[in-house]
Amino acid sequence: ARTGGLGEAVRGIARSQARSGVPTVAILPLHRQIRQNFPWIEPMQPIRVTMAGRTERARLYRAPGGPDAPDIWFIGHDAYFDRPGIYGEDGASYRDNHLRFAFFCRAALEALPQISPGPTLVHAHDWHTALALVHLRTTLGDVPYFRDVSSVMTVHNAGFQGYYPPEVLDQVGVDRHWFHWRLLEWHGQVNLLKGALVCADMVTTVSPTHAGELRTLDGGFGLHGTFEALGNRFVGILNGIELDVWDPQNDAQLPAPYTPEHPAGKEKAKARLQQECRFALDSHIPLLGLSARLTRQKGIDLILAADILSLPAQWVFLGEGDAYYQAGLAELAALAPDRVAVRFDFREDFEHRLLGGADMLLMPSLYEPCGITQMRAEHYGALPVARRVGGLADTIEDRVTGFLFDEYEPAAFRAALEEALRTYTKPAAWARHVRAAMSRDFGWARSVAEYHEVYRHAIARRAERPTLPLP
């Protein structure tokens, strides 16, 4: 159940934690798509969830993980989660998302003693899980089991914070005593992410560069002061990629395997992608791809403004999102159907073929906390053309494993594209860049070791019993 990088990152963290020997479970809502695609999930016991004085019933479900894999537990509640979308439909968020995810947080905590009766650390992700950490330190702060639960909050995208009018606290069961500027109040509204940042024992974000950006006025999305006040409780840990899933040497979606030392299979992957997109079969023309949510954050404005059709290249765009950007990319495809293809039905199997066949990947992001696609692209020998922000700056070595630009302007993006295309016309130099990119290690093992260190700090801080700030 994912719409972007958050779901993929959580999957990678959980799987890698389990492989490292740490007992690991993942808890998420039982969304409709999960129930449809995995009907064998085991129904477990019902649970009663009390929130703001009202009690509702939910049911736990479980998917056993097996050796070296996390168990996955689900919170089933049809009224909240049996819907076509995860966060919303047709580009609009569900109006009751605050209630949906507040219920999920409370239900997960109610189930936690059954799921993890021993010493427990809760690792929450983004604002949708923020209330779990707020409850741990407020409404459940004096309950023996929960008093000892340590916590980590990972911020994947601080552009989404979960802010609502103050009366929402009455609906989700949090005393208005905690609605003050040091905890949940933010410009007169409730800010759920801010509350979790203050309540968490440790906070992480998904790249070292982005951790620095979040502490600044320009990059902190209004919470720069809160991030700065966390001090050494806040660190950046780079995401990784699942090398058993994304490996051109063992990828069933590709017509032939390839490696940095034996790259011939990539040419076959490019020919297959050209054929699938109904392009001319030409190994010499550069093929550039994009795989992203089609939103302003991903820099689609720059692509539409950079006059890319005047460049000698083929283009493949994969993603779904804002109707405005889909229409703009569709117009490019209509103007040059022989060298522009669009796919608005995101499928992971096509993303494998896209990265296998593309020479370059476009990531001209307005901001990018980490990014995962650029790491996969480098591993597949598709050099990123990207803006020097967040995790893109941490994972792309300019003019070695990709091409970076700074200003969020069409001219700067166009200049980076032209530099990449000039380099592509020099086969020996291009081959060196591809080998360098494919040789980078972006596996999760390094990141998981860093998370273990964060967990140790969180456990130590919980043992000190810090108090929450008062008004």
NURO-163805 format. One record per residue (C-alpha): x, y, z. Coordinates in steps of 0.001 Angstrom, whole numbers, plus 524288, in hexadecimal, padded with zeros to 5 digits. Example, Ala and Ser with C-alpha at 12.3 -4.5 7.8 and 13.67 -1.06 7.14 Angstrom:
# NURO-163805
@x 8300C | y 7EE6C | z 81E78
@x 83566 | y 7FBDC | z 81BE4
END
This chain:
# NURO-163805
@x 80000 | y 80000 | z 80000
@x 807EE | y 80B6C | z 7FB2F
@x 806A4 | y 81769 | z 7F2BA
@x 814C2 | y 81BE2 | z 7F340
@x 821C7 | y 81A96 | z 7F9F3
@x 81CCF | y 819DF | z 807F2
@x 816D2 | y 80C71 | z 80658
@x 822B0 | y 8076A | z 7FF49
@x 82BFC | y 80CD0 | z 80992
@x 82440 | y 806D0 | z 814B9
@x 8244E | y 7F9CC | z 80DAA
@x 832FF | y 7FA8F | z 80BFE
@x 83564 | y 7FE68 | z 81A22
@x 82C86 | y 7F3CC | z 81F9B
@x 831E0 | y 7E8F9 | z 8170F
@x 83FEC | y 7ECCF | z 819BC
@x 83D93 | y 7EE07 | z 8285C
@x 837E1 | y 7E055 | z 828A1
@x 8436B | y 7DAF0 | z 8211C
@x 84CBC | y 7E14F | z 82AC1
@x 846E3 | y 7D91A | z 835A1
@x 83E71 | y 7E37E | z 83C09
@x 83087 | y 7DE72 | z 83ECE
@x 8289D | y 7E722 | z 835BE
@x 81A49 | y 7E93D | z 832B2
@x 813BC | y 7F321 | z 829E6
@x 80623 | y 7F858 | z 82D09
@x 7FDA2 | y 7FF08 | z 822EC
@x 7EF41 | y 800F6 | z 81FB0
@x 7E85D | y 7F624 | z 8184F
@x 7E615 | y 7FDFC | z 80BF9
@x 7DCD4 | y 7F8A5 | z 801BC
@x 7E7C6 | y 7F59E | z 7F821
@x 7EE74 | y 7ED0A | z 80255
@x 7E20D | y 7E560 | z 804FB
@x 7DFE0 | y 7E389 | z 7F666
@x 7EDBB | y 7DF79 | z 7F302
@x 7F095 | y 7D715 | z 7FEEA
@x 7E3F5 | y 7D031 | z 802D6
@x 7EBA8 | y 7C610 | z 80A94
@x 7EF32 | y 7CFB0 | z 81562
@x 7EB7E | y 7C98E | z 8226C
@x 7E07B | y 7D004 | z 82A13
@x 7E423 | y 7D0F5 | z 83860
@x 7DCDC | y 7D5B0 | z 84467
@x 7D3F1 | y 7E191 | z 844A2
@x 7D836 | y 7ED2C | z 84CB3
@x 7D0B9 | y 7F853 | z 852F7
@x 7D604 | y 805D1 | z 85041
@x 7D1FB | y 8113D | z 858D8
@x 7D468 | y 81EC3 | z 8537B
@x 7CED3 | y 82B69 | z 858D9
@x 7C51C | y 82417 | z 86158
@x 7BF69 | y 81BA9 | z 8569C
@x 7C2A5 | y 80D5A | z 85498
@x 7C37B | y 80696 | z 84768
@x 7C703 | y 7F8E4 | z 84369
@x 7D229 | y 7F54B | z 83A82
@x 7D85D | y 7E86A | z 836DF
@x 7E67A | y 7E489 | z 83632
@x 7EBAA | y 7DD1B | z 82A6A
@x 7F901 | y 7D718 | z 828C5
@x 801F2 | y 7D31A | z 81DAB
@x 80CD0 | y 7CA68 | z 82331
@x 81A23 | y 7CE94 | z 81E99
@x 821B0 | y 7C1E4 | z 81F52
@x 8306C | y 7C0C7 | z 8215A
@x 837B0 | y 7CDB9 | z 82084
@x 82B55 | y 7D524 | z 81CD5
@x 82287 | y 7DDE4 | z 824FB
@x 81502 | y 7D9E4 | z 82941
@x 80B10 | y 7E39D | z 8241D
@x 7FF33 | y 7E728 | z 82C44
@x 7F375 | y 7EE7E | z 8271F
@x 7E8F1 | y 7F6A8 | z 82DA1
@x 7DC11 | y 7F344 | z 82731
@x 7D0EB | y 7FD39 | z 82787
@x 7C8AF | y 7FDB9 | z 81B40
@x 7C2EC | y 80B40 | z 81D5D
@x 7D075 | y 81146 | z 81DE5
@x 7D8D6 | y 808CA | z 81525
@x 7D045 | y 80163 | z 80B77
@x 7D18F | y 80C27 | z 8014A
@x 7D72D | y 80D1C | z 7F383
@x 7E285 | y 815B0 | z 7F7BE
@x 7EC4D | y 81615 | z 802D4
@x 7EC36 | y 824C4 | z 8056B
@x 7E1BC | y 82941 | z 7FC03
@x 7DBFA | y 82865 | z 7EE5E
@x 7DCCE | y 8306A | z 7E1D4
@x 7E77A | y 83940 | z 7E729
@x 7DFD9 | y 83CEF | z 7F36B
@x 7E280 | y 83820 | z 8013A
@x 7D7C1 | y 83188 | z 808F2
@x 7D179 | y 83BD0 | z 811A2
@x 7D1F3 | y 832E7 | z 81D88
@x 7E048 | y 82F14 | z 81C89
@x 7E2BB | y 8348C | z 82A13
@x 7D8B5 | y 82B12 | z 82F96
@x 7DD28 | y 81F9F | z 82743
@x 7EB44 | y 8207F | z 82B54
@x 7E82D | y 82462 | z 83951
@x 7E03F | y 817E0 | z 83A52
@x 7EB53 | y 8101F | z 83435
@x 7F523 | y 815AC | z 83DEE
@x 7EC89 | y 812D0 | z 8499F
@x 7E91D | y 80523 | z 844C5
@x 7F76D | y 801F4 | z 8424C
@x 7FABA | y 805F8 | z 85034
@x 7EF70 | y 7FDF5 | z 855B1
@x 7F496 | y 7F216 | z 84E71
@x 802E9 | y 7F47E | z 85176
@x 803C0 | y 7ECDF | z 85E58
@x 7FE6E | y 7E0DA | z 85745
@x 80726 | y 7E293 | z 84B78
@x 8138C | y 7E5CF | z 8531B
@x 81273 | y 7E1FF | z 86177
@x 82104 | y 7E39F | z 86409
@x 82978 | y 7EFEB | z 863A4
@x 8246C | y 7F805 | z 8584F
@x 828BF | y 80358 | z 84FE5
@x 81EC2 | y 809D8 | z 84701
@x 82437 | y 80F36 | z 83A46
@x 819E6 | y 8182D | z 8345D
@x 819ED | y 81E13 | z 826BB
@x 8148E | y 82B6F | z 822C7
@x 808EC | y 832CC | z 8282A
@x 7FF1C | y 827CB | z 8265C
@x 80552 | y 82097 | z 831CF
@x 80888 | y 82CB7 | z 839CE
@x 7FD6E | y 82B43 | z 84382
@x 802D5 | y 81E28 | z 847EC
@x 80ECF | y 8250A | z 84D4A
@x 80699 | y 82FFE | z 85319
@x 7FDF9 | y 8260B | z 85A26
@x 809F9 | y 81ED4 | z 85F40
@x 80E55 | y 82B08 | z 86684
@x 8011B | y 830F6 | z 86A27
@x 7F4E0 | y 828A2 | z 86BB6
@x 7FC97 | y 81BF6 | z 86DAA
@x 80873 | y 821DD | z 87425
@x 805BC | y 81C07 | z 88192
@x 801D3 | y 80E5B | z 87D06
@x 80D07 | y 80518 | z 880BC
@x 80E4A | y 7FE16 | z 873A3
@x 80DFD | y 80A81 | z 86B7D
@x 81676 | y 8124F | z 874D9
@x 821D4 | y 8097A | z 87117
@x 81F86 | y 8099B | z 86250
@x 82A05 | y 8119B | z 85B8C
@x 8271E | y 8187B | z 84ECA
@x 82D00 | y 81D64 | z 8422B
@x 82649 | y 82611 | z 83828
@x 82B36 | y 8260E | z 82A28
@x 82756 | y 831B1 | z 821C7
@x 826AC | y 82D90 | z 81390
@x 81FFB | y 839C4 | z 80E5D
@x 81E80 | y 84589 | z 81745
@x 8162D | y 84C1B | z 80CF5
@x 80AD7 | y 8445E | z 812C5
@x 808F0 | y 846F4 | z 82152
@x 7FAD3 | y 8440B | z 824DF
@x 7F605 | y 85138 | z 8299D
@x 7E7EC | y 8533B | z 82DA1
@x 7DF5D | y 85C77 | z 835AF
@x 7E0CB | y 85B5B | z 8448E
@x 7D3A0 | y 85491 | z 84633
@x 7D98A | y 84899 | z 83FA9
@x 7E017 | y 84584 | z 84CAA
@x 7D2A9 | y 84321 | z 8529E
@x 7CF9F | y 83981 | z 847AA
@x 7DC45 | y 831B2 | z 848DA
@x 7DCDE | y 8310C | z 857A5
@x 7E82A | y 83A29 | z 85AFB
@x 7E64B | y 843DC | z 86625
@x 7E6ED | y 8520B | z 861DB
@x 7F0A7 | y 853E3 | z 86CE6
@x 7FAC0 | y 84FA9 | z 862E4
@x 7F69D | y 859DD | z 858F5
@x 80182 | y 863A7 | z 85B04
@x 80CCD | y 868FE | z 85322
@x 816D4 | y 85F98 | z 85898
@x 80F41 | y 8535D | z 854A1
@x 8036F | y 852B8 | z 84B95
@x 80043 | y 860DC | z 8485A
@x 8051A | y 8667E | z 83B83
@x 80013 | y 873D1 | z 836DB
@x 7F334 | y 87195 | z 83DE2
@x 7F14B | y 863DF | z 8388E
@x 7F439 | y 8563C | z 83D48
@x 80071 | y 850FA | z 836A7
@x 80132 | y 8424D | z 83899
@x 80ED9 | y 840B4 | z 83307
@x 8140B | y 84B3F | z 83C15
@x 80E16 | y 84411 | z 847AB
@x 814EE | y 83782 | z 843D2
@x 821FE | y 83E6D | z 8421F
@x 8212C | y 843A5 | z 84FFA
@x 81C62 | y 836CF | z 855DB
@x 825B7 | y 82D85 | z 84ED4
@x 831FB | y 828CE | z 85596
@x 8395D | y 82A0D | z 848B8
@x 83600 | y 82FDA | z 83B6F
@x 83BC9 | y 82C77 | z 82E4A
@x 83A03 | y 830C0 | z 82062
@x 83E0C | y 829B4 | z 81428
@x 84AFF | y 8300C | z 81076
@x 855AC | y 837CB | z 8174B
@x 85462 | y 84365 | z 80E0E
@x 845B9 | y 84415 | z 81030
@x 847C2 | y 8440C | z 81EF3
@x 84F6B | y 85097 | z 81D16
@x 84529 | y 8563B | z 813E9
@x 83A31 | y 853CF | z 81DB7
@x 8416B | y 85C24 | z 827BE
@x 840E8 | y 86805 | z 81EB3
@x 8368B | y 87259 | z 81C91
@x 835BD | y 86F44 | z 80E09
@x 835C7 | y 86077 | z 80F5B
@x 82E94 | y 85D9E | z 81C10
@x 8207D | y 85F12 | z 81750
@x 81D9C | y 867E3 | z 822F0
@x 8231A | y 85E51 | z 82CE4
@x 83163 | y 8625E | z 82BE0
@x 8316F | y 86723 | z 839EF
@x 82C19 | y 85A2C | z 83ED2
@x 83619 | y 85266 | z 8371A
@x 8410D | y 85B3E | z 83BD5
@x 83CA2 | y 859FE | z 84A06
@x 83DDD | y 84B24 | z 84944
@x 84CA1 | y 84C80 | z 8492B
@x 85372 | y 83F52 | z 848ED
@x 8465D | y 83857 | z 849E1
@x 844D8 | y 83AD0 | z 83B3B
@x 84D43 | y 8341D | z 830E6
@x 84CB2 | y 830F4 | z 82266
@x 84DD4 | y 822C9 | z 81E02
@x 84E1D | y 8201C | z 80F85
@x 843F9 | y 816D5 | z 809F2
@x 84871 | y 80AED | z 80260
@x 84387 | y 801E3 | z 7F7C7
@x 83FFA | y 7F398 | z 7F8B5
@x 84AD2 | y 7ED2C | z 7F10E
@x 843AF | y 7E037 | z 7F04E
@x 83875 | y 7E71E | z 7E94A
@x 84006 | y 7F127 | z 7E14A
@x 84B86 | y 7EA31 | z 7DB0F
@x 84E1E | y 7EA93 | z 7CC5D
@x 855ED | y 7DE10 | z 7CDB2
@x 849C0 | y 7D6BD | z 7D262
@x 83DF4 | y 7DE3F | z 7CD78
@x 83385 | y 7D622 | z 7C6D0
@x 82DCE | y 7E25A | z 7C07C
@x 83A09 | y 7E45A | z 7B83E
@x 83D06 | y 7DCCA | z 7ABC1
@x 84B03 | y 7DA0B | z 7B014
@x 85304 | y 7DC00 | z 7BC78
@x 85E00 | y 7E5D2 | z 7BD27
@x 86849 | y 7EA7C | z 7C6DA
@x 87246 | y 7F596 | z 7C76C
@x 87C73 | y 7EC5E | z 7C1B9
@x 8735E | y 7E663 | z 7B77F
@x 869C0 | y 7F124 | z 7B36B
@x 86553 | y 7EBAB | z 7A64A
@x 85805 | y 7E7B6 | z 7ABA0
@x 8546A | y 7F5EF | z 7ADAC
@x 8544F | y 7F833 | z 79F07
@x 84A76 | y 7ED21 | z 79DB0
@x 84235 | y 7F330 | z 7A876
@x 84270 | y 8001F | z 7A144
@x 83E12 | y 7F9A7 | z 79490
@x 832DE | y 7F2F4 | z 79BA1
@x 82E87 | y 7FFC0 | z 7A1DB
@x 82F27 | y 806BE | z 794C6
@x 826FB | y 7FC05 | z 78EC9
@x 81D16 | y 7FC7A | z 799EF
@x 81BD7 | y 80B3C | z 79846
@x 81B35 | y 80A56 | z 78960
@x 8278F | y 8122F | z 7877E
@x 831C8 | y 81044 | z 77CF8
@x 83B43 | y 80571 | z 780B9
@x 8478B | y 80D98 | z 78194
@x 8521D | y 80A99 | z 78B8C
@x 858F0 | y 81790 | z 788F4
@x 84DDB | y 820DD | z 78C46
@x 84D6E | y 823D6 | z 79AEF
@x 84153 | y 81F41 | z 7A228
@x 83D45 | y 826FE | z 7AE35
@x 83313 | y 82296 | z 7B801
@x 82B76 | y 8279D | z 7C397
@x 824CD | y 81F79 | z 7CE0E
@x 81E32 | y 827EA | z 7D84D
@x 811C8 | y 82D22 | z 7DE10
@x 80D9E | y 837E0 | z 7D4C3
@x 80DA6 | y 8432A | z 7DE56
@x 8142D | y 8505C | z 7DF92
@x 81E10 | y 84AA8 | z 7E920
@x 82392 | y 841ED | z 7DE76
@x 82721 | y 84D38 | z 7D57D
@x 81D8C | y 84A31 | z 7CA96
@x 81C56 | y 858E3 | z 7C848
@x 82A94 | y 85944 | z 7C41F
@x 828B2 | y 84E0B | z 7BAA5
@x 81D02 | y 854AE | z 7B460
@x 82442 | y 861B3 | z 7B367
@x 83182 | y 85CDA | z 7AE71
@x 82DCE | y 85AA6 | z 7A01F
@x 83274 | y 84CA0 | z 7A0CF
@x 82CE8 | y 84932 | z 7936F
@x 837B9 | y 8514B | z 78D3A
@x 841C5 | y 847DF | z 792EC
@x 845CE | y 83BA2 | z 78B53
@x 8407F | y 8315D | z 79480
@x 8356F | y 82809 | z 797A0
@x 82D48 | y 82A30 | z 7A3F0
@x 82523 | y 82106 | z 7AC7B
@x 81CDA | y 8264C | z 7B7B5
@x 8173A | y 81D05 | z 7C1E3
@x 80ECA | y 8218C | z 7CD2B
@x 801C2 | y 826A0 | z 7D19B
@x 7FD93 | y 832BD | z 7D8D1
@x 7F88B | y 8405A | z 7D5F2
@x 7EFBD | y 84162 | z 7CA0E
@x 7F6EB | y 84DBB | z 7C5C4
@x 803F2 | y 846BA | z 7C4A3
@x 7FE0B | y 83AB9 | z 7BE56
@x 7F7E5 | y 84386 | z 7B409
@x 804C9 | y 84A86 | z 7B1A6
@x 80C65 | y 83DF8 | z 7AFAB
@x 80185 | y 83854 | z 7A74A
@x 80285 | y 84453 | z 79E97
@x 8110F | y 841D0 | z 79CA6
@x 80DEC | y 833D8 | z 798C0
@x 803AD | y 83897 | z 78F30
@x 80D6C | y 841FC | z 788F8
@x 817F9 | y 83793 | z 78764
@x 81204 | y 829FA | z 788C0
@x 81DCA | y 823D8 | z 78222
@x 826C6 | y 827B9 | z 78D61
@x 81E49 | y 82B23 | z 79930
@x 81681 | y 820E7 | z 7A09F
@x 80E48 | y 822D0 | z 7ACDC
@x 80923 | y 818A6 | z 7B65D
@x 7FFCF | y 81DA7 | z 7C0B0
@x 7FC9B | y 81018 | z 7C5EC
@x 80838 | y 80E70 | z 7CEF1
@x 80D0D | y 80069 | z 7CF15
@x 81961 | y 7FBB8 | z 7D5BB
@x 81C1F | y 7F1BA | z 7CAFD
@x 81CC3 | y 7FCB2 | z 7C0EA
@x 8257E | y 804A6 | z 7C9F6
@x 82F36 | y 7F956 | z 7C9B3
@x 82F1C | y 7F981 | z 7BAD4
@x 83005 | y 80850 | z 7BA94
@x 83C2D | y 808D4 | z 7C326
@x 84215 | y 7FD6B | z 7BBEC
@x 84044 | y 803CC | z 7AEAB
@x 84254 | y 8122F | z 7B1B3
@x 84F64 | y 818ED | z 7B023
@x 84BA6 | y 823E8 | z 7B977
@x 84196 | y 826A3 | z 7C407
@x 83B36 | y 833ED | z 7C620
@x 839EB | y 838C0 | z 7D439
@x 83964 | y 847BA | z 7D3B3
@x 832C8 | y 84832 | z 7E0FF
@x 82EA6 | y 854A0 | z 7E7F8
@x 83253 | y 84D3E | z 7F452
@x 8358E | y 83EFE | z 7F684
@x 8373A | y 83A16 | z 80491
@x 83E3F | y 82DFB | z 7FFA9
@x 83964 | y 82804 | z 7F323
@x 83AA0 | y 819A6 | z 7F048
@x 838E4 | y 8197A | z 7E195
@x 845F0 | y 82020 | z 7DF00
@x 84D04 | y 8156A | z 7E6B7
@x 84620 | y 80AC9 | z 7DF14
@x 84911 | y 81205 | z 7D274
@x 85790 | y 812CB | z 7D589
@x 85795 | y 80455 | z 7D8F9
@x 85165 | y 801BE | z 7CBA0
@x 85ADE | y 80A8E | z 7C454
@x 85131 | y 815A0 | z 7C1AB
@x 85834 | y 8221D | z 7C58B
@x 84FA7 | y 82BF8 | z 7CCD8
@x 84E20 | y 839FE | z 7C868
@x 849D2 | y 83FFB | z 7D530
@x 84953 | y 84C01 | z 7DDB2
@x 85356 | y 84CDA | z 7E8A5
@x 849DE | y 84BC2 | z 7F418
@x 84799 | y 84243 | z 7FF53
@x 84B1B | y 83437 | z 7FCD1
@x 84E0C | y 83700 | z 7EE90
@x 85A00 | y 83EA9 | z 7F2FF
@x 85DE2 | y 83357 | z 7FBEF
@x 85C92 | y 82879 | z 7F1DF
@x 860C1 | y 82E67 | z 7E4D8
@x 86ED2 | y 8323B | z 7E252
@x 86E4A | y 83D53 | z 7D893
@x 87478 | y 83A56 | z 7CB55
@x 87803 | y 82CC2 | z 7D065
@x 86B83 | y 8252C | z 7D314
@x 8620C | y 82F89 | z 7CE42
@x 86018 | y 83DDF | z 7CAFC
@x 85BBE | y 847CC | z 7D528
@x 856C9 | y 855D0 | z 7D456
@x 8537D | y 85FA9 | z 7DEEC
@x 84999 | y 86A2D | z 7DB6E
@x 83B6F | y 86612 | z 7DA0B
@x 83A9F | y 86C23 | z 7CC9A
@x 837E2 | y 8665E | z 7BF10
@x 844BD | y 86BDE | z 7B9F8
@x 84CBD | y 8650A | z 7C48B
@x 845B5 | y 85837 | z 7C20A
@x 84780 | y 859C8 | z 7B368
@x 85621 | y 85C57 | z 7B520
@x 857A3 | y 84FBF | z 7BD10
@x 85033 | y 84835 | z 7B29E
@x 858E4 | y 84D8F | z 7A7F4
@x 86521 | y 84A01 | z 7AFA5
@x 8601B | y 83C29 | z 7B17A
@x 85CCD | y 83AE2 | z 7A31B
@x 86A3B | y 83FE2 | z 79F1D
@x 87095 | y 835D8 | z 7A7F0
@x 86804 | y 82B39 | z 7A206
@x 86E15 | y 82DEB | z 7949D
@x 87B4D | y 82961 | z 79A1F
@x 87982 | y 81A9B | z 79B91
@x 885DD | y 817D3 | z 7A35D
@x 88332 | y 822B3 | z 7AD1B
@x 874E6 | y 81ED9 | z 7AE41
@x 8789C | y 810BB | z 7B0F3
@x 88174 | y 81538 | z 7BC17
@x 87657 | y 81D0A | z 7C218
@x 86D0E | y 81178 | z 7C100
@x 876D4 | y 8084A | z 7C775
@x 878FF | y 81203 | z 7D279
@x 86A5F | y 8135E | z 7D4C5
@x 867A5 | y 804D1 | z 7D480
@x 872B9 | y 80248 | z 7DE16
@x 86CCC | y 80A8E | z 7E905
@x 86788 | y 8030E | z 7F4D2
@x 859FC | y 80802 | z 7F84B
@x 8558D | y 7FC07 | z 80002
@x 84E17 | y 7FD45 | z 80CCA
@x 8588F | y 7F6DF | z 81561
@x 85FC2 | y 803AF | z 817C1
@x 85347 | y 80AF9 | z 81AFB
@x 84E4E | y 8006D | z 82437
@x 85AF2 | y 800FF | z 82BF6
@x 858AB | y 80FA5 | z 82D8E
@x 84AA2 | y 80D4A | z 831DD
@x 84F80 | y 803C3 | z 83C2A
@x 857E3 | y 80EB3 | z 841C0
@x 84C08 | y 817CC | z 841CC
@x 8441E | y 80D4D | z 848C1
@x 84E84 | y 80C2C | z 8534E
@x 84DDD | y 81ADA | z 85593
@x 83EF6 | y 81A6D | z 8560B
@x 83F0F | y 80F75 | z 8601B
@x 848FE | y 816B5 | z 8686E
@x 84102 | y 82329 | z 867F8
@x 83481 | y 81C0A | z 86BAC
@x 83B69 | y 8168B | z 87797
@x 83DF8 | y 82485 | z 87C10
@x 82F48 | y 82774 | z 87C15
@x 82FD7 | y 8350C | z 875FB
@x 823EF | y 83D8E | z 87856
@x 81C20 | y 84461 | z 86DCE
@x 81D1C | y 85322 | z 86CB6
@x 81273 | y 85ADB | z 87388
@x 80BBD | y 866FF | z 86E0A
END
